[in-house]
Amino acid sequence: MNSAISTEAAPIKKERTRSSDAAFHPWHFFVLMSLMAATVAVLVSRDSAPEHLVLISLAIGAAGAAAFACYRVIAPLSGPDAETGAEPISASLRTHLEREKTLTLRSIKELEFDRAMGKLSQQDFDEMARRLRSRAMSIMKQLDDRGGYRDVIERELASRMKARAQRTGVCRCGTRNDADARFCKSCGSRLGAA
């Protein structure tokens, strides 16, 4: 049997979500508000026929669903996660961007060769080269800005090392101090200062 193909059913692991299952989610708020509004509407219109009460309740439920949909559209635009550059790009997107960058740079070289051979006028060359160069720059910037987890890892490592140094009395200059010291005995800087 090939190691890549298995006939045995592998156990399916459930992925842990960002928020716990017991947390209060935004959709809970909209459901509760819809139920309360439907209850109030039914109590206010006591003399109505049952089918009218059902239609009123459904209309209020639809209004709650529409309000939740509006919330889902607006929340990502106004929240702290609105910045997309913070997350590293996936391997497949990186491969696609690298290939597109290579093709764009090759197109620029071919364009320069065509200009040198006299196949293009200076005006056409300038316009096409400007567009291709701006595209290449945007691709390179996207690759550099969202390069990977390296920056995240370095920041986390620096913060952990700083916290460890503050606990052990080691100054940023590298001098080991007493555990109860407030200032470094070598450079005089305050221990535990940012």
N, C-alpha and C positions, 0 to 999 in steps of 0.2 A: 504494500500500500504506500502510496506517495505521501510524504510528510505534509505537503501543501493541501492535500485533499483528505478529509476525514469523514467517515460515515457515521461516527458517533455524534449524537446531539450534544453540543457544548452548552453548559449552563449559561443562561442569560443573566447578566448582571444589570441591575437597575442603576442608572446613573443618579447620583445625588444632585438634586436641584439646588440653586443658589439659596433659596429661602426655605425655611423649614415648613413642614406640612401644617403645623399648628399656628402659623403666623396669619395675621389678618391681611388679606389681599385686597387690592382696590376693587375688584369685581364684587367682593362681599358688600362693600359700601353701597354700590349701585343696586344690588339685589335687595338689600334691606330698605333702601329709600323707595324703591319701586313697590315693594310689599306694603310699606307704611302708607304710601300715597294711594295705592289701590284700596287699602282698608278704609282710609278716610273717605275716598270717593264712594265706596259702597255704603258706608254709614250715612253719608250726607244724602244720597239718593235712595232712601229707603222704599219709597213707593214705586220704584221702577220694576219692570218685568225682569225675570232672571236672565233672559238672553241679553238684555241691555247691560246688566251688571257684569256679565261675562265679557261683553265687548269693551266696556269701560276698563275692566281689569287688564285685558289684553292690550289695549291702547296704552295704558300706563306702563305695562311691562315693555312694550316696544319702545316707548320713550326712554325708559331706563337703559335698554340695550343700546339705543342711539347715543345716549350720554356717555356710556362706557366706551363706545367706539370712538367718540370724539376725544375722550381722555387718552385712549391708546394712541391716537394720532398725535396729540399735542405733547404728551409726557416725554417722549424721547427728545423732542426739540428743546425742551426747557430744563431737563434734568442734568445732573453732573456727568452722565455718561454720554452726553451729546457729542463729545469730541471723539471722532473715529480714529484719529491718529494714535491713540494710546494703545491700541490692540495690535499685536504683530500680525503680519499677513500669513496666510497659509502657504504651504509648500507648493500647491498647484498654482495659486495665484502668483507666487514668486517666479515660478518657472514661466508662466505666461508673460509676466512683465519683463523678465530677462530676454525672452525671445523677441518680444515687441521692441525692446530697446536695441537689440542687435539688428533687427530689420530696419529700424529707423536710422541708425547710424550708417548702415550699409546704403540706404537710400540717399543719405546726405553725400556720401562718397561718390556714388554714381552720378548724382546731380552735379557735383564739382567736376567730375570727369567730362560729363556732357557739356558743361560750360567751357571747359578748357578745349574741347574739340570743336567748339563753335556751333553746337546744336541748339543752344538756348540763348536768348537775348539776356542782357544784364538785368532788365526789369523782371522777367519771368524767373530768373535765377534767384534774385533777391526775395521775391515773394514766396517762392516755394521753399527756399532755404530757411527763411524766417519761420514758416509754419513747422517745418520738420525739426528745426532746432528747439523751438518752444515745446514741441511734443516730446522730444528726447529729454529735455530738461525736466519736464513734469514727471516723466516716468522715473528718471533717476532720483528726483526728490521724493517720490512716493516710495521707492525702494529704500532710500536712506532713512526717511522719517519713520517708517514702520518696519525697520530691519529685522527685528527679532526680540527675543527675550533677554538679550545681553544687558541692555540698560536697566531693565526691571530687576534682573538678578544682581547687578552691581549695586543698585540702590539698596536692595534688601540686605545684601552682605555688609555694606557700609553701616547701615543702621544697626544691624546685629552686633557688629564689631564694636561700634560706639557704645551700645548698651552694655556689652561685656566689659569693656574698658572702664566704664563708669562703676560697674559693680566691683571690679577687682582693684581699683585704685591706680590703673595704668594711665598715664597722661598721653596726649596725642603726640608728644615728642618721644615717647617710648620709655620714659622713666617709670619704674615701679615705685609706688608710694605706699605709705601705710594705709590700711583700710579705712581709718577714721580721718585721714588727711583731707583738707579742703583745698589746698593749693599744692602745686607740684614743687618738689624740693629742688628740681633742676632749673626749670624755666620760669617758675612762679605763676603760671597760668592757673586759672580756677579749674578744679577738677569737676567734671560733670557739666561744664558749660557747653552751650551749643556752639 
